[in-house]
Amino acid sequence: MKHKKDKIMDFRMQDRMELKALVDFYATESDKNNQDCYVEIFRPDIKLNVYFGGKLGMTANDVQDMIRQFKAFGAAKVSFHMNGQQSVDFIDETHATGTCYALATLVTEQDGKDVLTTHAVRYYDKYEKIDGRWWISEREQHFEWSTNQTLG
Protein backbone atom coordinates (compact mmCIF):
# COMPACT_ATOMS: atom_id res chain seq x y z
CA MET A 1 0.00 0.00 0.00
CA LYS A 2 1.37 3.39 -0.99
CA HIS A 3 1.28 6.26 1.39
CA LYS A 4 0.21 9.75 0.36
CA LYS A 5 3.86 10.89 0.55
CA ASP A 6 4.82 8.16 -1.96
CA LYS A 7 2.15 9.38 -4.38
CA ILE A 8 3.52 12.92 -4.20
CA MET A 9 7.05 11.63 -4.82
CA ASP A 10 5.86 9.54 -7.80
CA PHE A 11 4.09 12.62 -9.21
CA ARG A 12 7.21 14.70 -8.91
CA MET A 13 9.50 12.05 -10.38
CA GLN A 14 7.27 11.79 -13.45
CA ASP A 15 7.26 15.59 -13.76
CA ARG A 16 11.06 15.72 -13.39
CA MET A 17 11.42 13.23 -16.24
CA GLU A 18 9.03 15.26 -18.40
CA LEU A 19 10.90 18.50 -17.66
CA LYS A 20 14.24 16.86 -18.45
CA ALA A 21 12.80 15.56 -21.73
CA LEU A 22 11.59 19.08 -22.54
CA VAL A 23 15.02 20.70 -22.18
CA ASP A 24 16.71 17.77 -23.94
CA PHE A 25 14.27 18.10 -26.86
CA TYR A 26 15.28 21.78 -27.11
CA ALA A 27 18.97 20.81 -27.33
CA THR A 28 18.41 17.99 -29.82
CA GLU A 29 16.27 20.07 -32.16
CA SER A 30 18.65 23.03 -31.87
CA ASP A 31 21.39 20.70 -33.17
CA LYS A 32 19.19 20.06 -36.19
CA ASN A 33 18.73 23.81 -36.66
CA ASN A 34 15.00 23.23 -36.15
CA GLN A 35 13.92 26.38 -34.36
CA ASP A 36 10.38 25.91 -35.67
CA CYS A 37 9.90 23.14 -33.09
CA TYR A 38 10.22 25.73 -30.32
CA VAL A 39 6.43 26.17 -30.56
CA GLU A 40 6.25 22.68 -28.98
CA ILE A 41 8.56 23.66 -26.08
CA PHE A 42 7.86 27.28 -25.20
CA ARG A 43 4.55 28.92 -24.36
CA PRO A 44 3.32 31.29 -27.10
CA ASP A 45 3.87 34.23 -24.74
CA ILE A 46 7.39 33.17 -23.65
CA LYS A 47 9.44 35.81 -21.87
CA LEU A 48 13.06 35.31 -22.97
CA ASN A 49 16.17 37.21 -21.93
CA VAL A 50 19.57 36.16 -23.28
CA TYR A 51 22.73 37.37 -21.58
CA PHE A 52 26.25 37.35 -22.99
CA GLY A 53 28.93 37.72 -20.33
CA GLY A 54 26.37 39.11 -17.90
CA LYS A 55 24.99 41.72 -20.32
CA LEU A 56 21.49 41.52 -21.77
CA GLY A 57 21.88 40.92 -25.50
CA MET A 58 18.49 39.68 -26.68
CA THR A 59 14.87 39.69 -25.54
CA ALA A 60 11.70 38.15 -26.91
CA ASN A 61 8.14 38.33 -25.64
CA ASP A 62 6.60 35.61 -27.78
CA VAL A 63 7.75 32.37 -29.34
CA GLN A 64 7.54 33.58 -32.95
CA ASP A 65 9.85 36.52 -32.19
CA MET A 66 12.20 34.12 -30.39
CA ILE A 67 12.29 31.79 -33.42
CA ARG A 68 12.90 34.70 -35.81
CA GLN A 69 15.79 36.03 -33.74
CA PHE A 70 17.46 32.63 -33.32
CA LYS A 71 17.16 31.96 -37.07
CA ALA A 72 18.84 35.34 -37.73
CA PHE A 73 22.04 34.00 -36.09
CA GLY A 74 22.36 31.64 -39.03
CA ALA A 75 22.95 27.92 -39.09
CA ALA A 76 26.21 26.37 -37.99
CA LYS A 77 27.83 23.78 -40.25
CA VAL A 78 27.73 21.40 -37.29
CA SER A 79 26.41 21.89 -33.78
CA PHE A 80 26.40 19.78 -30.66
CA HIS A 81 24.41 20.70 -27.57
CA MET A 82 24.92 18.62 -24.45
CA ASN A 83 22.82 19.15 -21.35
CA GLY A 84 24.24 18.40 -17.95
CA GLN A 85 22.51 18.59 -14.63
CA GLN A 86 19.06 20.08 -14.20
CA SER A 87 17.67 21.13 -10.84
CA VAL A 88 13.92 21.61 -10.45
CA ASP A 89 11.91 23.18 -7.63
CA PHE A 90 8.15 22.67 -7.67
CA ILE A 91 6.00 25.61 -6.65
CA ASP A 92 2.77 23.63 -6.95
CA GLU A 93 1.37 20.87 -9.20
CA THR A 94 1.45 23.08 -12.32
CA HIS A 95 4.36 25.46 -11.74
CA ALA A 96 8.07 24.88 -11.27
CA THR A 97 11.41 26.60 -11.69
CA GLY A 98 14.61 25.03 -12.89
CA THR A 99 18.23 25.52 -13.79
CA CYS A 100 19.83 23.56 -16.63
CA TYR A 101 23.53 23.54 -17.51
CA ALA A 102 24.70 22.99 -21.08
CA LEU A 103 27.68 23.06 -23.40
CA ALA A 104 26.95 24.18 -26.93
CA THR A 105 29.59 23.65 -29.59
CA LEU A 106 29.23 25.11 -33.05
CA VAL A 107 31.38 24.80 -36.16
CA THR A 108 31.10 27.82 -38.44
CA GLU A 109 33.17 29.04 -41.37
CA GLN A 110 35.10 32.28 -40.96
CA ASP A 111 37.51 33.56 -43.60
CA GLY A 112 37.46 30.19 -45.34
CA LYS A 113 38.39 28.22 -42.20
CA ASP A 114 36.29 26.15 -39.84
CA VAL A 115 36.05 27.65 -36.36
CA LEU A 116 34.86 25.71 -33.33
CA THR A 117 33.03 27.85 -30.77
CA THR A 118 32.18 26.39 -27.37
CA HIS A 119 29.63 28.10 -25.13
CA ALA A 120 28.96 27.30 -21.48
CA VAL A 121 25.28 28.07 -21.04
CA ARG A 122 23.08 28.19 -17.98
CA TYR A 123 19.30 28.29 -18.41
CA TYR A 124 17.05 29.62 -15.65
CA ASP A 125 13.55 28.46 -16.53
CA LYS A 126 10.01 28.79 -15.27
CA TYR A 127 7.76 25.90 -16.23
CA GLU A 128 4.00 25.68 -16.44
CA LYS A 129 1.88 22.55 -16.81
CA ILE A 130 -1.19 23.12 -18.98
CA ASP A 131 -3.66 20.39 -19.96
CA GLY A 132 -1.34 17.71 -18.62
CA ARG A 133 1.93 18.76 -20.26
CA TRP A 134 4.84 21.00 -19.31
CA TRP A 135 5.93 24.13 -21.17
CA ILE A 136 8.75 26.62 -20.63
CA SER A 137 6.99 29.89 -19.83
CA GLU A 138 10.03 32.05 -19.05
CA ARG A 139 13.74 31.64 -19.71
CA GLU A 140 16.89 33.50 -18.82
CA GLN A 141 19.68 32.13 -20.99
CA HIS A 142 23.18 33.01 -19.77
CA PHE A 143 26.23 32.47 -21.96
CA GLU A 144 28.72 32.27 -19.08
CA TRP A 145 31.82 31.94 -21.24
CA SER A 146 32.80 31.15 -24.81
CA THR A 147 35.94 30.03 -26.57
CA ASN A 148 36.94 29.91 -30.26
CA GLN A 149 39.43 27.59 -31.92
CA THR A 150 40.37 27.32 -35.59
CA LEU A 151 40.12 23.73 -36.80
CA GLY A 152 42.48 21.98 -39.17
N, C-alpha and C positions, 0 to 999 in steps of 0.2 A: 504494500500500500504506500502510495506516495503522499508525502506531506505537502502542505501548501507551499512551504519554502522551496521544495524540490520543483514544483510546478513553475514558480517564478524563475528559478535558475534555468530550467529547461527553456522557458520563453526567452530569456536573455541570451542563452547560448545560440538558439536558432537565429535571433536577431543579429548577434555578433557575426555569425557566418554570412548572413545576408548582406550586412554592411561591408564585410571584407570582400565579398564577391562584387559589390557595387564599385568599390575603389579599384579592384583588380580589373574589372571590365573597362573602366576608364583608361587604365594604363595599356591594356592589350589593344584596345581600339585606337588609342593615340599612336601606338606603334604602326598601325595600319594606315595612319593619316586619315582616319575616319571620324572627323569631328561631327559629322551629321548625326552620329549615334548619341551625341551628348543629350539629345532630347529624351533619351531613355534613361538618363542618369540624373540630370539636374532638373529641378522644378522650372516651369516656364518663367517664373519671376525670380530666378536665381540672383543673388547679390554676390558678385565676385570682385575681389580686390587682389591684384597680383603685385608682389613686392620684389624688387631686385636689389639685393644688398641693403635691405631695410627701407628702401624708398619706394613709395607707391608709383607703379609704372603703367598700370592698366586697371580699368574698372569696367564692369558690365552689370546692367540691371535686368537683363533678361537673357534667356538661353540663346536666342537667335543672334543677339549682339555679341555674345560670348563666342559663338561658332564663327561669326564673320571675322572677329578680331584674331582668333587663333589661326584661321585659314590665311589671313594676311601675312603671318610670319613665314609662310611658304613651307613646302614639304622638304624634309631631310631625305637624302639618298637612302639612308638607313637610320632607324632609331630603335632604341631598346630602353624600355622603362621597367624598372624593377622596384616593386614595393617591398618595404621592410615591415617593421612592426606597426601596428595600428592599436591605439588605445581608444576605448569608447566609454563614455559615461552616459547612463540613461537618466533623463530628466523625468520621464513618465513612459507609458506604453507606446506613445507615438512620437516622442521627441528624444533626441540624443545629440551629444557632441562628440567629436573625435579628432584625433591627431594621427596622421599617416605620414610616414617617412618614405622617401623614394630617391632613387638615383635615375636620372634620365641621361642617356647618352645619344648623341646625334652626330651623324656624319654628313657634312655639307661640303660643297665645293667652293673654294675661295681662291681666286687667282690661278685657276687650273689645277689646284691641288686639293686632295681630300683633307678635311680638318675634322678631328674628333673633339666634340665639346661634351663635357660631363657637367651636369648640374646636380647639386644636392638640394632636394626640394622637401619642404615640410608643408603639409596641407592641414589647415585648421578648419574643420567642417562642422556644420550643423545639419542634422538629418531630421527628416519628417516622414512618418509612415502614414500613407494615405491609401485607403481601400486595400489594405493588406500588404502593401509593398513600400519599401524604403526609397527615398529620394534625397539627394543633396540639395538643401534649400539655401545654404550660404557657404561660401568658401573664401578663406584667405590662403593664398598660395604664395609661399615665401621661397624664393631662390636664395638659399643661404650662401652658397659659393658656386663658382663655375671655373672650369679650367679648359684650355684649348691646347691641342697637340696636332701638329701636322703629321699625317700618316704617309708611309712609304719612303 
